[in-house]
Amino acid sequence: MTHAVSLTTLDALTVGATATVVHVSPGADADGGAALSRRLMELGFVPGEKIRMLKRGMPGGEPLAIKVGNSTFALRRFEAALVSIQPE
């Protein structure tokens, strides 16, 4: 019997929860999407990396404060939606 892996995107992670990065997708832009996903990977959002949702801004839940390694980054929701994660 195999267990299905539950994948979601970083923008859906709840505050205080941890996860592991599985994949970073290119954005919808033809040219800017690849640049954005590359930039996210340069910041540390690489497959296998542990991350934690620290806080959501108010109002509207933006920006998202994300801890990656020893660094904290603020992402917009559309940027966080490019990061596929496996919650822990």
LODRENVEX-898569 format. One record per residue (C-alpha): x, y, z; residue in one letter. Coordinates in steps of 0.2 Angstrom, whole numbers, padded with zeros to 4 digits, always signed. Example, Ala and Ser with C-alpha at 12.3 -4.5 7.8 and 13.67 -1.06 7.14 Angstrom:
BEGIN
+0062-0022+0039A
+0068-0005+0036S
This chain:
BEGIN
+0000+0000+0000M
+0007+0017-0005T
+0003+0034+0003H
-0001+0048-0008A
+0010+0063-0004V
+0000+0079+0000S
+0007+0093-0010L
+0001+0111-0009T
+0008+0128-0012T
+0017+0140+0000L
+0003+0153-0001D
-0009+0140+0007A
+0003+0136+0022L
-0004+0141+0039T
+0005+0153+0051V
+0018+0143+0062G
+0017+0128+0050A
+0033+0120+0043T
+0035+0112+0026A
+0048+0106+0013T
+0050+0113-0004V
+0046+0101-0018V
+0047+0112-0034H
+0047+0130-0040V
+0036+0133-0055S
+0039+0147-0068P
+0026+0161-0067G
+0013+0165-0080A
+0024+0178-0089D
+0033+0172-0104A
+0050+0180-0100D
+0047+0186-0082G
+0041+0170-0075G
+0057+0160-0077A
+0067+0175-0069A
+0055+0175-0054L
+0057+0156-0051S
+0076+0158-0053R
+0076+0172-0041R
+0066+0162-0028L
+0078+0148-0030M
+0093+0160-0027E
+0084+0165-0011L
+0084+0147-0005G
+0068+0140-0010F
+0076+0124-0017V
+0069+0106-0017P
+0072+0098+0000G
+0074+0115+0009E
+0064+0116+0026K
+0053+0132+0027I
+0042+0140+0040R
+0027+0152+0038M
+0031+0165+0051L
+0017+0178+0048K
+0004+0185+0036R
+0002+0204+0034G
-0014+0213+0037M
-0025+0217+0029P
-0027+0204+0015G
-0014+0192+0021G
+0001+0200+0011E
+0015+0200+0012P
+0020+0183+0019L
+0035+0181+0031A
+0044+0165+0027I
+0059+0158+0036K
+0071+0149+0025V
+0087+0142+0034G
+0093+0157+0044N
+0085+0170+0033S
+0068+0178+0033T
+0059+0184+0017F
+0043+0193+0013A
+0034+0186-0002L
+0018+0192-0011R
+0005+0178-0012R
+0007+0176-0031F
+0026+0173-0028E
+0022+0160-0014A
+0010+0151-0026A
+0025+0146-0037L
+0032+0136-0023V
+0025+0118-0021S
+0028+0111-0004I
+0024+0096+0007Q
+0018+0101+0024P
+0025+0092+0039E
